[in-house]
Amino acid sequence: MPTVFSTNSTRIARPDQAVTLGARTEHVALRSANGTEPNGKVRRIEPLRDQSFLHIDLGETQIVTLADPDPAFVQGELVSVRLIDPLLFDAEGARVRA
């Protein structure tokens, strides 16, 4: 199976018909890359009232996820990103089971 998402610490195999990977905020595990191999960088923090959007670069891929209103990360920080049970979709947007 080809890989749809690959970083130093994450590889997700996918069926051939899957073209899009999705993950809900609760399925994105972030931690500071202190002493570990980082796979992402916090590009921007967008504060809202009760939460913040974190914009993270993962190589050539960018993700946006929600965090606490005062996130534990700062702009430019290297982070480790892990996806927990991501969702896969085909070209028409239908869910594909791995």
CYANA upper distance limits for C-alpha pairs under 8 A (distance plus 0.5 A):
  1 MET  CA     13 ALA  CA      6.37
  1 MET  CA     14 ARG  CA      6.36
  1 MET  CA     15 PRO  CA      6.53
  1 MET  CA     16 ASP  CA      7.36
  2 PRO  CA     13 ALA  CA      6.52
  2 PRO  CA     14 ARG  CA      6.52
  2 PRO  CA     15 PRO  CA      7.76
  2 PRO  CA     16 ASP  CA      7.46
  3 THR  CA     11 ARG  CA      7.25
  3 THR  CA     12 ILE  CA      6.27
  3 THR  CA     13 ALA  CA      5.24
  3 THR  CA     14 ARG  CA      6.43
  4 VAL  CA     11 ARG  CA      8.47
  4 VAL  CA     12 ILE  CA      6.78
  4 VAL  CA     13 ALA  CA      7.03
  4 VAL  CA     14 ARG  CA      6.74
  4 VAL  CA     19 VAL  CA      7.97
  4 VAL  CA     20 THR  CA      8.31
  4 VAL  CA     21 LEU  CA      7.71
  5 PHE  CA     10 THR  CA      7.88
  5 PHE  CA     11 ARG  CA      6.41
  5 PHE  CA     12 ILE  CA      6.11
  5 PHE  CA     13 ALA  CA      8.32
  5 PHE  CA     21 LEU  CA      8.28
  6 SER  CA     10 THR  CA      5.98
  6 SER  CA     11 ARG  CA      5.03
  6 SER  CA     12 ILE  CA      7.13
  7 THR  CA     11 ARG  CA      7.04
  7 THR  CA     39 ASN  CA      6.49
  7 THR  CA     58 LEU  CA      8.14
  8 ASN  CA     37 GLU  CA      7.57
  8 ASN  CA     38 PRO  CA      8.12
  8 ASN  CA     39 ASN  CA      6.61
  9 SER  CA     37 GLU  CA      8.09
  9 SER  CA     39 ASN  CA      7.67
  9 SER  CA     82 ARG  CA      8.17
 10 THR  CA     82 ARG  CA      7.14
 10 THR  CA     83 LEU  CA      8.31
 13 ALA  CA     98 ALA  CA      8.15
 14 ARG  CA     18 ALA  CA      6.80
 14 ARG  CA     88 LEU  CA      8.12
 14 ARG  CA     98 ALA  CA      6.41
 15 PRO  CA     96 VAL  CA      8.26
 15 PRO  CA     97 ARG  CA      8.42
 15 PRO  CA     98 ALA  CA      6.60
 17 GLN  CA     89 PHE  CA      8.47
 17 GLN  CA     90 ASP  CA      6.03
 17 GLN  CA     91 ALA  CA      8.04
 17 GLN  CA     96 VAL  CA      8.15
 18 ALA  CA     88 LEU  CA      6.31
 18 ALA  CA     89 PHE  CA      5.67
 18 ALA  CA     90 ASP  CA      4.96
 18 ALA  CA     91 ALA  CA      7.68
 18 ALA  CA     96 VAL  CA      6.78
 19 VAL  CA     88 LEU  CA      7.83
 19 VAL  CA     89 PHE  CA      6.60
 19 VAL  CA     90 ASP  CA      5.77
 19 VAL  CA     91 ALA  CA      6.45
 20 THR  CA     88 LEU  CA      6.26
 20 THR  CA     89 PHE  CA      5.61
 20 THR  CA     90 ASP  CA      7.00
 20 THR  CA     91 ALA  CA      7.97
 21 LEU  CA     86 PRO  CA      7.20
 21 LEU  CA     87 LEU  CA      6.21
 21 LEU  CA     88 LEU  CA      5.22
 21 LEU  CA     89 PHE  CA      6.94
 22 GLY  CA     86 PRO  CA      6.24
 22 GLY  CA     87 LEU  CA      5.39
 22 GLY  CA     88 LEU  CA      6.71
 22 GLY  CA     89 PHE  CA      8.29
 23 ALA  CA     27 HIS  CA      6.29
 23 ALA  CA     28 VAL  CA      7.28
 23 ALA  CA     83 LEU  CA      7.44
 23 ALA  CA     84 ILE  CA      8.20
 23 ALA  CA     85 ASP  CA      8.06
 23 ALA  CA     86 PRO  CA      5.30
 23 ALA  CA     87 LEU  CA      6.45
 24 ARG  CA     28 VAL  CA      7.38
 24 ARG  CA     65 THR  CA      8.50
 24 ARG  CA     86 PRO  CA      8.25
 25 THR  CA     65 THR  CA      5.98
 25 THR  CA     66 LEU  CA      6.50
 27 HIS  CA     83 LEU  CA      6.30
 27 HIS  CA     84 ILE  CA      5.26
 27 HIS  CA     85 ASP  CA      7.20
 27 HIS  CA     86 PRO  CA      7.54
 28 VAL  CA     65 THR  CA      8.09
 28 VAL  CA     81 VAL  CA      7.41
 28 VAL  CA     82 ARG  CA      6.45
 28 VAL  CA     83 LEU  CA      5.38
 28 VAL  CA     84 ILE  CA      6.70
 29 ALA  CA     81 VAL  CA      6.31
 29 ALA  CA     82 ARG  CA      5.57
 29 ALA  CA     83 LEU  CA      6.78
 29 ALA  CA     84 ILE  CA      7.77
 30 LEU  CA     79 VAL  CA      7.21
 30 LEU  CA     80 SER  CA      6.28
 30 LEU  CA     81 VAL  CA      5.39
 30 LEU  CA     82 ARG  CA      7.10
 31 ARG  CA     79 VAL  CA      6.23
 31 ARG  CA     80 SER  CA      5.87
 31 ARG  CA     81 VAL  CA      7.38
 32 SER  CA     73 PHE  CA      7.86
 32 SER  CA     77 GLU  CA      8.18
 32 SER  CA     78 LEU  CA      7.12
 32 SER  CA     79 VAL  CA      5.13
 32 SER  CA     80 SER  CA      6.62
 33 ALA  CA     37 GLU  CA      6.88
 33 ALA  CA     38 PRO  CA      5.66
 33 ALA  CA     78 LEU  CA      6.16
 33 ALA  CA     79 VAL  CA      5.04
 33 ALA  CA     80 SER  CA      5.80
 36 THR  CA     80 SER  CA      8.14
 37 GLU  CA     80 SER  CA      7.65
 38 PRO  CA     78 LEU  CA      6.32
 38 PRO  CA     79 VAL  CA      5.78
 38 PRO  CA     80 SER  CA      5.37
 38 PRO  CA     81 VAL  CA      8.38
 39 ASN  CA     58 LEU  CA      6.56
 39 ASN  CA     59 GLY  CA      8.03
 39 ASN  CA     78 LEU  CA      7.97
 39 ASN  CA     79 VAL  CA      6.93
 39 ASN  CA     80 SER  CA      5.90
 39 ASN  CA     81 VAL  CA      6.97
 40 GLY  CA     56 ILE  CA      6.72
 40 GLY  CA     57 ASP  CA      5.90
 40 GLY  CA     58 LEU  CA      5.10
 40 GLY  CA     59 GLY  CA      7.54
 40 GLY  CA     78 LEU  CA      6.28
 40 GLY  CA     79 VAL  CA      5.62
 40 GLY  CA     80 SER  CA      6.50
 40 GLY  CA     81 VAL  CA      6.98
 41 LYS  CA     56 ILE  CA      5.96
 41 LYS  CA     57 ASP  CA      5.74
 41 LYS  CA     58 LEU  CA      7.35
 41 LYS  CA     76 GLY  CA      6.42
 41 LYS  CA     77 GLU  CA      6.12
 41 LYS  CA     78 LEU  CA      4.98
 41 LYS  CA     79 VAL  CA      6.21
 42 VAL  CA     54 LEU  CA      7.35
 42 VAL  CA     55 HIS  CA      6.48
 42 VAL  CA     56 ILE  CA      5.01
 42 VAL  CA     57 ASP  CA      6.99
 42 VAL  CA     73 PHE  CA      8.05
 42 VAL  CA     74 VAL  CA      7.42
 42 VAL  CA     75 GLN  CA      5.68
 42 VAL  CA     76 GLY  CA      5.59
 42 VAL  CA     77 GLU  CA      5.92
 42 VAL  CA     78 LEU  CA      7.04
 42 VAL  CA     79 VAL  CA      7.64
 43 ARG  CA     54 LEU  CA      8.22
 43 ARG  CA     55 HIS  CA      5.93
 43 ARG  CA     56 ILE  CA      5.82
 43 ARG  CA     57 ASP  CA      6.81
 43 ARG  CA     75 GLN  CA      6.20
 43 ARG  CA     76 GLY  CA      6.30
 44 ARG  CA     54 LEU  CA      6.60
 44 ARG  CA     55 HIS  CA      5.54
 44 ARG  CA     56 ILE  CA      7.65
 44 ARG  CA     75 GLN  CA      6.02
 44 ARG  CA     76 GLY  CA      8.25
 45 ILE  CA     52 SER  CA      7.12
 45 ILE  CA     53 PHE  CA      6.33
 45 ILE  CA     54 LEU  CA      5.32
 45 ILE  CA     55 HIS  CA      6.78
 45 ILE  CA     74 VAL  CA      7.98
 45 ILE  CA     75 GLN  CA      6.98
 46 GLU  CA     52 SER  CA      5.91
 46 GLU  CA     53 PHE  CA      5.40
 46 GLU  CA     54 LEU  CA      6.91
 46 GLU  CA     55 HIS  CA      8.38
 47 PRO  CA     51 GLN  CA      7.03
 47 PRO  CA     52 SER  CA      4.83
 47 PRO  CA     53 PHE  CA      6.92
 47 PRO  CA     69 PRO  CA      6.95
 48 LEU  CA     52 SER  CA      5.69
 48 LEU  CA     53 PHE  CA      7.98
 48 LEU  CA     69 PRO  CA      7.35
 49 ARG  CA     69 PRO  CA      7.37
 50 ASP  CA     68 ASP  CA      7.69
 50 ASP  CA     69 PRO  CA      5.87
 51 GLN  CA     66 LEU  CA      7.10
 51 GLN  CA     67 ALA  CA      6.18
 51 GLN  CA     68 ASP  CA      5.23
 51 GLN  CA     69 PRO  CA      4.32
 51 GLN  CA     70 ASP  CA      7.97
 52 SER  CA     66 LEU  CA      6.13
 52 SER  CA     67 ALA  CA      5.65
 52 SER  CA     68 ASP  CA      6.46
 52 SER  CA     69 PRO  CA      5.50
 52 SER  CA     70 ASP  CA      7.80
 52 SER  CA     71 PRO  CA      7.64
 53 PHE  CA     64 VAL  CA      6.86
 53 PHE  CA     65 THR  CA      6.11
 53 PHE  CA     66 LEU  CA      5.18
 53 PHE  CA     67 ALA  CA      6.72
 54 LEU  CA     64 VAL  CA      6.00
 54 LEU  CA     65 THR  CA      5.85
 54 LEU  CA     66 LEU  CA      6.60
 54 LEU  CA     67 ALA  CA      7.23
 55 HIS  CA     62 GLN  CA      7.50
 55 HIS  CA     63 ILE  CA      6.39
 55 HIS  CA     64 VAL  CA      5.06
 55 HIS  CA     65 THR  CA      7.31
 56 ILE  CA     62 GLN  CA      6.15
 56 ILE  CA     63 ILE  CA      5.82
 56 ILE  CA     64 VAL  CA      6.74
 57 ASP  CA     61 THR  CA      6.47
 57 ASP  CA     62 GLN  CA      5.02
 57 ASP  CA     63 ILE  CA      7.05
 58 LEU  CA     62 GLN  CA      6.24
 58 LEU  CA     63 ILE  CA      7.95
 67 ALA  CA     71 PRO  CA      6.40
 73 PHE  CA     77 GLU  CA      7.09
 87 LEU  CA     95 ARG  CA      7.77
 87 LEU  CA     96 VAL  CA      8.18
 87 LEU  CA     97 ARG  CA      8.49
 88 LEU  CA     95 ARG  CA      6.38
 88 LEU  CA     96 VAL  CA      5.78
 88 LEU  CA     97 ARG  CA      7.35
 88 LEU  CA     98 ALA  CA      7.99
 89 PHE  CA     93 GLY  CA      5.81
 89 PHE  CA     94 ALA  CA      5.79
 89 PHE  CA     95 ARG  CA      4.95
 89 PHE  CA     96 VAL  CA      5.62
 90 ASP  CA     94 ALA  CA      5.97
 90 ASP  CA     95 ARG  CA      7.03
 90 ASP  CA     96 VAL  CA      6.85
